[in-house]
Amino acid sequence: MTERKPLLRPPAIVKGDTIGVVSPSYAPKLSWLSRGVRALERAGFNVLLDPEIEKLPRFTRAEDERRAESLMGMWLNPQVKAVIASTGGYGAVRLLPHLDPAVFRNNPKALVGYSDITAIHLWLMRRANLRSFHGPTVDDLIPSSRDPTMASLLTSLTTPCPTGRIGRELSRGVAAGHAVGRLVGGNLSLVQQTIGTSYQIDTDGAILFIEETRDPMSVVDERLVHLRAAGLLERVSGIVFGQLSLDRSEEDEFEDFLLDLISDLAVPVLMDFPAGHENPNLTIPIGTEVELVVEETRGWIVYHEDALEAREERVEESGEA
């Protein structure tokens, strides 16, 4: 196993901080965006929207450069303490050639998103040496502290090392065991697209998390076979399958050949982890070392190290002596 540099930890955020919202992929539906902004504001944060957040992307080189500049501009804004994608879709991978790793490396901030945002997570980890968070986009959020998606997001961005057993209530164990490793991955199609690039996913000793949506099961199988052919599956310490939002009529058969494909790896495997394109979509720390525990019928992940640098929460002056 090759020795790696320690990944940078972005600072934790505290109430009163400003969260920037960007659109590296599609433009969000405005009513859903407004709902998500209200959720963040009710939680005690200021929200700064990219001025062109509503602009529909056109997939040209000039447009790619413009969206890359928008992302880096938000990142360089000293008022912005964390960045959340407005929505997913497609197009984030087109920004990567136009991003400057030094911008992100020299200004560590937490990035949150999922689906298409997987491309940026993996790029940040390999090119900018920075941790990030697989979690909801702003258009997923609702203004309720009891919503598990919202609660998980807030805990992840404000607490350097949460102590809970993440996913314990909903996940299903299929290959019992225990492993510790960096959590890597995201949307399977975007993970596959990194193969052969300068930001290829690093699976050595890792806990691999993957989720997928809408694609036929044969396509999902093909992507896993490709990861295996590239020598990436054999390196993992454990596998966490998130929400595989596929054709339910073939679910049992699909799980059989999925598990057959990885059965000889002899690593713990967890299914139905609550992260991906369904609700709840829990926030998990990409690039951070976690512990994967899989029992006979259930399992979970636990932080094994801090994902964030701690910050002292602001205390308002009371005027008292």
For each residue, the residues with C-beta under 8 A, 3 or more apart:
1: 204 205
2: 204
3:
4: 7 202
5: 129
6:
7: 4 125 129 130 131 182 287 288
8: 105 108 128 129 130 131
9: 108 131 160 306 307 308 309
10: 82 108 109 110 130 131 132 308 309
11: 81 108 109 110 308 309 311
12: 157 158 159 160 308 309 310 311
13: 17 19 45 81 82 110 157 158 311
14: 17 158 311 312 313 314
15: 43 44 45 313 314
16: 44 45 46 314
17: 13 14 45 46 81 82
18: 45 46 47 48 79 80 81
19: 13 40 45 46 47 48 80 81 82 83 84
20: 47 48 49 50 74 75 77 80 82 83 84
21: 33 37 47 48 49 50 53 83 84 85 86 138
22: 50 53 70 71 74 83 84 85 86
23: 26 27 28 50 52 53 55 57 67 70 85 86 87
24: 67 71 85 91 92 95 113 116 117 120
25: 57 85 87 88 89 90 91 92 115 116 117
26: 23 56 57 87 88 89 90 91 116
27: 23 53 54 55 56 57 86 87
28: 23 32 33 53 54 86 87 137 138 139
29: 32 33 87 139
30: 33 34 54
31: 34 35
32: 28 29 35 36 87 139 140
33: 21 28 29 30 36 37 49 53 86 87 138 139
34: 30 31 37 38
35: 31 32 38 39 139 141 142 143
36: 32 33 39 40 86 137 138 139 140 141 142
37: 21 33 34 40 41 47 49 138
38: 34 35 41 42 143
39: 35 36 42 43 141 142 143 144 150
40: 19 36 37 43 45 47 84 138 141
41: 37 38 44 45 46 47
42: 38 39 143
43: 15 39 40 145 150 154
44: 15 16 41
45: 13 15 16 17 18 19 40 41
46: 16 17 18 19 41
47: 18 19 20 21 37 40 41
48: 18 19 20 21 74 77 79 80
49: 20 21 33 37 53 86
50: 20 21 22 23 53 70 74 86
51:
52: 23 55 66 70
53: 21 22 23 27 28 33 49 50 86
54: 27 28 30
55: 23 27 52
56: 26 27
57: 23 25 26 27 63 67 91
58: 63
59: 63 64 91 94
60: 63 64
61: 64 65
62: 65 66
63: 57 58 59 60 66 67
64: 59 60 61 67 68 91 94 95 97 98
65: 61 62 68 69 98
66: 52 62 63 69 70
67: 23 24 57 63 64 70 71 91 94 95
68: 64 65 71 72 95 98 99
69: 65 66 72 73 98
70: 22 23 50 52 66 67 73 74
71: 22 24 67 68 74 75 83 95 99
72: 68 69 75 76 99 100 103
73: 69 70 76 77
74: 20 22 48 50 70 71 77 80 83
75: 20 71 72 80 83 103 104 107 109
76: 72 73 103 107
77: 20 48 73 74 80
78:
79: 18 48
80: 18 19 20 48 74 75 77 83 109
81: 11 13 17 18 19 109
82: 10 13 17 19 20 109 110 111 112 157
83: 19 20 21 22 71 74 75 80 109 110 111 112
84: 19 20 21 22 40 111 112 113 137 138
85: 21 22 23 24 25 88 111 112 113 117 137 138
86: 21 22 23 27 28 33 36 49 50 53 137 138 139
87: 23 25 26 27 28 29 32 33 137 138 139
88: 25 26 85 113 114 115 116 117 137
89: 25 26 115 116
90: 25 26 116
91: 24 25 26 57 59 64 67 94 95 116
92: 24 25 95 96 116 117 118 119 120
93: 96 116 119 190 193
94: 59 64 67 91 97
95: 24 64 67 68 71 91 92 98 99 120
96: 92 93 99 119 120 123 199
97: 64 94
98: 64 65 68 69 95
99: 68 71 72 95 96 103 104 123 127
100: 72 103 104
101: 104 105 127 128
102: 105 106 128
103: 72 75 76 99 100 106 107
104: 75 99 100 101 107 108 109 124 128 130
105: 8 101 102 108 128 129 130
106: 102 103
107: 75 76 103 104
108: 8 9 10 11 104 105 130 309
109: 10 11 75 80 81 82 83 104
110: 10 11 13 82 83 131 132 133 157 308
111: 82 83 84 85 117 120 121 124 132 133
112: 82 83 84 85 132 133 134 135 136 137 153 156 157 283
113: 24 84 85 88 116 117 120 121 134 135 136 137
114: 88 117 118 134 135 136 137 186 187 211 275 276 277 281
115: 25 88 89 118 137 186 187 190 213 277
116: 24 25 26 88 89 90 91 92 93 113 119 187 190
117: 24 25 85 88 92 111 113 114 120 121 137 186
118: 92 114 115 121 122 134 185 186 187 190 191
119: 92 93 96 116 122 123 190 193 194
120: 24 92 95 96 111 113 117 123 124 132
121: 111 113 117 118 124 125 132 134 186 286 287
122: 118 119 125 126 184 186 190 191 194 199 201 286
123: 96 99 119 120 126 127 128 199
124: 104 111 120 121 127 128 130 131 132 287
125: 7 121 122 128 129 130 131 132 184 199 202 286 287
126: 122 123 198 199 200 201 202
127: 99 101 123 124 198 199
128: 8 101 102 104 105 123 124 125
129: 5 7 8 105 125
130: 7 8 10 104 105 108 124 125 287
131: 7 8 9 10 110 124 125 285 286 287 288 307
132: 10 110 111 112 120 121 124 125 286 287
133: 110 111 112 156 157 283 284 285 286 307
134: 112 113 114 118 121 185 186 209 275 283 284 286
135: 112 113 114 152 153 156 275 281 282 283 284
136: 112 113 114 140 141 149 150 153 281 283
137: 28 36 84 85 86 87 88 112 113 114 115 117 140
138: 21 28 33 36 37 40 84 85 86 87 141
139: 28 29 32 33 35 36 86 87
140: 32 36 136 137 149 281
141: 35 36 39 40 136 138 147 149 150 153
142: 35 36 39 147 149 150
143: 35 38 39 42 150
144: 39 147 150
145: 43 150 151
146: 151
147: 141 142 144 150 151 280
148: 151 152 274 280 282
149: 136 140 141 142 152 153 279 280 281 282
150: 39 43 136 141 142 143 144 145 147 153 154
151: 145 146 147 148 154 155
152: 135 148 149 155 156 166 280 282 283
153: 112 135 136 141 149 150 156 157 283
154: 43 150 151 157 158
155: 151 152 158 159 162 164 283
156: 112 133 135 152 153 159 162 283 284 285 307
157: 12 13 82 110 112 133 153 154 283 308
158: 12 13 14 154 155
159: 12 155 156 162 308
160: 9 12 306 307 308 309 310
161: 303 305 306 307
162: 155 156 159 166 303
163: 302 303
164: 155 168 302
165: 168 293 300 301 302
166: 152 162 282 284 300 301 302
167: 170 171 240 270 273 274 275 282 299 300 301
168: 164 165 171 298 299 300
169:
170: 167 272 273 274 280
171: 167 168 240 270 271 272 273 274 298 299 300
172: 270 271 272 297 298 299
173: 176 268 269 270 271 294 295 296 297 298 299
174: 255 259 269 270 271 294
175: 259 263 267 268 269 294
176: 173 268 294 295 296
177: 238 267 268 292 294
178: 268 291 292 293 294
179: 207 237 238 267 268 291 292
180: 207 237 289 290 291 292 304
181: 205 206 207 236 237 238 289 290 292
182: 7 202 205 206 207 287 288 289 290
183: 206 207 209 240 284 285 286 287 288 289 290 301
184: 122 125 201 202 203 206 207 208 209 286 287
185: 118 134 191 201 206 208 209 210 240 286
186: 114 115 117 118 121 122 134 190 191 209 210 211 286
187: 114 115 116 118 190 191 210 211 212 213 276
188: 191 192 210 211 212 220 223 224
189: 192 193 212 215 223
190: 93 115 116 118 119 122 186 187 193 194
191: 118 122 185 186 187 188 194 201 210 223 227
192: 188 189 195 223 226 227
193: 93 119 189 190 197
194: 119 122 190 191 197 199 200 201
195: 192 200 201 226 227 230 232
196: 200
197: 193 194 200
198: 126 127
199: 96 122 123 125 126 127 194
200: 126 194 195 196 197
201: 122 126 184 185 191 194 195 232
202: 4 125 126 182 184 206
203: 184 206 208 232 233 235 236
204: 1 2 235
205: 1 181 182 235 236 237
206: 181 182 183 184 185 202 203 235 236 237
207: 179 180 181 182 183 184 236 237 238 239 240 290 292 301
208: 184 185 203 233 236 238 239 240
209: 134 183 184 185 186 239 240 242 273 275 284
210: 185 186 187 188 191 239 240 241 242
211: 114 186 187 188 241 242 243 244 275 276 277
212: 187 188 189 215 220 223 244 245 246 276
213: 115 187 243 244 245 246 276 277
214: 245 246
215: 189 212 219 220 246
216: 219 220 246 247
217: 220 221 246 247 250 254
218: 221 222
219: 215 216 222 223
220: 188 212 215 216 217 223 224 244 246 254 258
221: 217 218 224 225 254 257 258 261
222: 218 219 225 226
223: 188 189 191 192 212 219 220 226 227
224: 188 220 221 227 228 233 258 261 262
225: 221 222 228 229 261
226: 192 195 222 223 229 230
227: 191 192 195 223 224 230 232 233
228: 224 225 231 232 233 234 261
229: 225 226
230: 195 226 227
231: 228 234 235
232: 195 201 203 227 228 235 236
233: 203 208 224 227 228 236 262 265
234: 228 231 265
235: 203 204 205 206 231 232
236: 181 203 205 206 207 208 232 233 239 265 267
237: 179 180 181 205 206 207 267 292
238: 177 179 181 207 208 267 268 269 270 292 294
239: 207 208 209 210 236 262 265 267 268 269 270
240: 167 171 183 185 207 208 209 210 269 270 273 292 301
241: 210 211 244 258 269 270 271 272 273
242: 209 210 211 273 274 275 276
243: 211 213 272 273 274 275 276 277 278 281
244: 211 212 213 220 241 254 276
245: 212 213 214 276 277 278
246: 212 213 214 215 216 217 220 250 251 254
247: 216 217 250 251
248: 251
249:
250: 217 246 247 253 254
251: 246 247 248 254 255
252: 255 256
253: 250 256 257
254: 217 220 221 244 246 250 251 257 258
255: 174 251 252 258 259 271
256: 252 253 259 260
257: 221 253 254 260 261
258: 220 221 224 241 254 255 261 262
259: 174 175 255 256 262 263 269
260: 256 257 263
261: 221 224 225 228 257 258
262: 224 233 239 258 259 265 267 269
263: 175 259 260
264:
265: 233 234 236 239 262
266:
267: 175 177 179 236 237 238 239 262
268: 173 175 176 177 178 179 238 239 292 293 294 299
269: 173 174 175 238 239 240 241 259 262 294
270: 167 171 172 173 174 238 239 240 241 273 292 294 299 300 301
271: 171 172 173 174 241 255
272: 170 171 172 241 243
273: 167 170 171 209 240 241 242 243 270 282 301
274: 148 167 170 171 242 243 278 280 281 282
275: 114 134 135 167 209 211 242 243 281 282 283 284
276: 114 187 211 212 213 242 243 244 245 281
277: 114 115 211 213 243 245 281
278: 243 245 274 281
279: 149
280: 147 148 149 152 170 274
281: 114 135 136 140 149 243 274 275 276 277 278
282: 135 148 149 152 166 167 273 274 275
283: 112 133 134 135 136 152 153 155 156 157 275
284: 133 134 135 156 166 183 209 275 290 301
285: 131 133 156 183 288 290 303 307
286: 121 122 125 131 132 133 134 183 184 185 186
287: 7 121 124 125 130 131 132 182 183 184 307
288: 7 131 182 183 285 303 304 305 306 307
289: 180 181 182 183 303 304 305
290: 180 181 182 183 207 284 285 301 302 303 304
291: 178 179 180 301 302 303 304
292: 177 178 179 180 181 207 237 238 240 268 270 299 300 301
293: 165 178 268 299 300 301 302
294: 173 174 175 176 177 178 238 268 269 270 298 299
295: 173 176 298 299
296: 173 176
297: 172 173
298: 168 171 172 173 294 295
299: 167 168 171 172 173 268 270 292 293 294 295
300: 165 166 167 168 171 270 292 293
301: 165 166 167 183 207 240 270 273 284 290 291 292 293
302: 163 164 165 166 290 291 293
303: 161 162 163 285 288 289 290 291 306 307
304: 180 288 289 290 291
305: 161 288 289
306: 9 160 161 288 303 309 310
307: 9 131 133 156 160 161 285 287 288 303
308: 9 10 11 12 110 157 159 160
309: 9 10 11 12 108 160 306
310: 12 160 306
311: 11 12 13 14
312: 14
313: 14 15
314: 14 15 16
315:
316:
317:
318:
319:
320:
321:
